[in-house]
Amino acid sequence: MIKAGWETTDPRTRTRTVVVKGAAETAGRGWVLEVHCPEGALAPNPAHLHQRWVETFETVEGTAAYTLKGEQRTLKKGESVVFPAGVPHMHPWNTGSGEMVYRQTTDFGATTPDTVTAVMGALATINGLTREGRVGKRGLPKNPFQFVATGRVYLSHDVYDAALPIALQKGLAAAFGPLAELFGYRGVYDRFVG
């Protein structure tokens, strides 16, 4: 189980994510993360949305940009923003000099303790696949079966790509997910989670 103190680093962006509070500390309703973004780091993830999650981001150090409803905005040290459920967004990235640090507090909208382990495990798996050269420029798995296996984890825990209709994403995961699994692909590999 992923808990407070667990961390993973994205080799592509050099962004380090640390779990401050996990399922045990939030009664399974969410997490608190501290994310360290070095100067010049790319945005950590593509535009996405959650149907139930509410996310709050507070800049602890530095200056950040983020997108909400397709509009780019800025956060300075000590400022925060709430991303409501159902709204496309991109998490903060560093737009200043030096390291930028933000704290992310997420309420899953329900008690789902396995979400922390599954979603953080999928993130660690993507980071591990990146280190192995199995991820493309956009930070997504090159192998279509791995892509589906990873996507299936995210979809089952309320993380959707903002560029595609949710029904299409669910349909593709349902159609191709079992095939990917049959071929041995997983959304989370223990060797990357630690």
N, C-alpha and C positions, 0 to 999 in steps of 0.2 A: 504494500500500500504506500502511495506517495503521501508524505506528510511534511510538516514544518521542517525547514532546513534543506529539503531536497532541491536540487537545481540542475539546469541543463543550459548549454550554450549553443547558439546557432553559429556554425562555422562560416556561413555566408555573410551574415551581418555582424558577427561577433557580439550579438546581444545575449546577455545572460539573464535567465529567468529564475528567481528564487521563490519557493513557496514559503510564505510567512505564516499563513494559516491554511490548513487543509480541511478535509471532511470532518476530522475529529474535533477541530476547534470551532467549526461553524455548524455543527449538528447536521452535516451533510447538505447544507443549503447553498454552499458556495466556496469561495476561496479568497485569500488575499495574497497577491503576488507583488514582489518588488522586481522591477525590470531595469537592467543597467544597459544603456545604449551608448556605445562609444561614438566619438565625434565622427561624422561622415557615414554612419551606419545607414543602410537602406531601411525603408519601411519593413517591419518584421512580418507582415502578413497581407494578403490581398483583401480587398473590400469584402466584407461578409456581414451577416446579420444573425440574430438569435430571436426566435419567436417568443421565448419566455424570459431570457436572461436580461438583467439590468446591470450595466457595468459602470463603475465610477473610476475615473482616472485622476490622480493628483500628482502634479509635478513636484518631486522632492528636491531635485537638483537640475539646473540647466533650463534650456528652452526647447519646447517640442512643437511639432505640427501634428495634426490629426485631421481626419475627414469625418464628417457627419452629414448624412443625406447628400453626399457628393460635393459638399463645400469644405474647402480646406480652411482650418482655423489654427490659432496659436495658443499655447499654454506656457506661461512663465512660472518660475519657481513659486510654489505656494498656491497656485491656481488649480482648480479642479473642474471637471466636466462629467455630466451623467449621460450615458448612452442608453436611451430607453429601448425596451424590447421592440423588435420588428423594424428597426431603423438601420439601413446600411451604414457601415462605418469602417474606418481603418484605425488601428491602435496607434498611439503616439510614436513618433520617431524623432530623432535628434536633429535639430536645425541650428544649434548653437555651437559654440566652441567648448571643448572639454566633454566629459561624460554627462549624459542626461539620465536621470533616474526618475522613474514614476512608480507609484503604487496603484495597483489595480485591485479593486474590491468588486467581486461579482456575486450577485444573488441569482441562483439558478431558477428561482420562481417556484421551487418545490424541493422536498428533501430527496436528493439523489446522490448519496455518498459515493457511488462508483464513478460519477462524472469526473471527479478530480483525478482519480487514477487513470481513467480511460483517456481523457483529453490531454493531460500532461504526459501520459505514456505515448500517445500519438505524436505529440510535439517532440519528445525525446527521440522517437523513432525517426521522424523526419530529419532531426539534427544528426543522428547516427548515419542515416542513408546519405546525407550531404557529405559527411566525412569520407564515406566510401565512394563518392563520385557518382551516386545513383540518383541524384536530384538535378533538375535543370536550372537554368538562370532565374526562373521565377520562384524557385524554392519548392517545386512540386516534383514528385517521383516521375522519372522518365518511363518506367515500365508501366503500361496501362493496368495490369493486374494489381501492382503495388499501389497505384493511384486509387483504384477502386477500393482496395482493402483499407487504405488509410482514410479515404473519404467516408467510407461506411461508418467508421468509428466516430468521426466528427458529426455526421448526420444523425446518428443515433443519440447524440448528446446535444442537439440543438445548435449546431454550428453549420451555417449554410453559406455557400458562395453567393455574393450579391449579384453576380452577372448572369446567373441562370435561374429559371423558375424552380422553385422548391420541389414541385411535383415531378419535374424532369429529373432532378438530382435524386430524389427518393426512388423513382422508377429505375434509373440506371443502377443505383446501388442494389436494389432488390433483384434486378435481372442478372447483373454481372458479379455481385458480391459472393454468392455461393460458388461460382466458378473460380474466382480468385482464391477463395479458401481451399477449394478442392486441389488447386495447384500448389498449395502450401504458403500462400501469401497471407500475412497478418497485418493488421493496422498497428499493432504494438508488439515489439520484439523485446523480450526480457533483457537481452544483452545490451540494449541501449538505455534501459530504465535504471539499471543498477540495483 
